[in-house]
Amino acid sequence: MAATPGSRLLGLAHLDRDAAGPGLFIPRCRCVHTFGMRFALDLVFLGDASQPVSVRHHVPPRRIAVERRARAVLELPASPAA
């Protein structure tokens, strides 16, 4: 869980895929950047009742993803391409 301002800003940036673990929960978040990422992310934006309101697959580095309805986001290492 990203609880501090620094962990919220950096997220999984600058980590290797193995060091990222299963992912990161960022509360009170509607916008994610992937600057500094070393791998693509799957982003799950969560609404008021923690239900998914949007999913973005394989978001590459150097992008910004916004979901106005979101109240939190899960940053997950992108699943392998099918």
N, C-alpha and C positions, 0 to 999 in steps of 0.2 A: 504494500500500500504506500502510495506517495503522500506522506503526511506533512513534510516540510516544504517551504517554498523552493528550495534548491532541488529536492527530489521531484517536485511537480514540474519544474522547468526542464530538467534534464531527462526525466523518464528513463527510457532504456538506451539513450544516446551514449555513444562511445564505448559500449559494451560489446563483447563478442557474443554471438548467438548462444553459445553454451553458458556464458556468464549471466545471460538475461533470465535464465530459469523459465518457469512456465508463463511469466508475464507480470504485468503491473496494473493495479487498480488505482485510478486517479479520480477521487471524489471532486464534486463541484467543478466539472470540466466540460466544456463544449467544443473545444478546439485543440487539436494536436498538431505539432510539427514533427517532421522526421529529419531535420537538419542534424548532422552528426551521427546518423544511424549507419550501422555497418551491415544491416540486413533489412529486408522488407517486413512490414508489420501487417497483421490483421487487427483491425480496430472494431470494437464492439461498443457503440454508444448506447448508454442506458438512460431510461426516462425516470419519471418520478417514483414509480414503484419498482425500480431496478429491472424493469423489463427492457429487452432490446428494442430500440427504436430505429437503429440503422447499423449495418455491418459493412465495412469496407475491407475488401480482401487485397492482399499483396500491395500495400501502399509503399512505394519505393522511397529511398532517401531523398531529401531536399523537396519535400512536399508539405502542404498544409491541408488538413481535413477539418471541416466545420460541420457541426450538426446542432442547429438551434434548439431542437427539442430535448437535447441531452442534458442530463444532470451529473453524469459521471461517464468515464470511459475505461474500458479494458484494453491495454496495449499487449498484444500477444505476438510472439515471433510467428511470421507467416507460415502457414502450413505448406508442405511441399507441393509443388505444382502437380496437378493431376494429368 
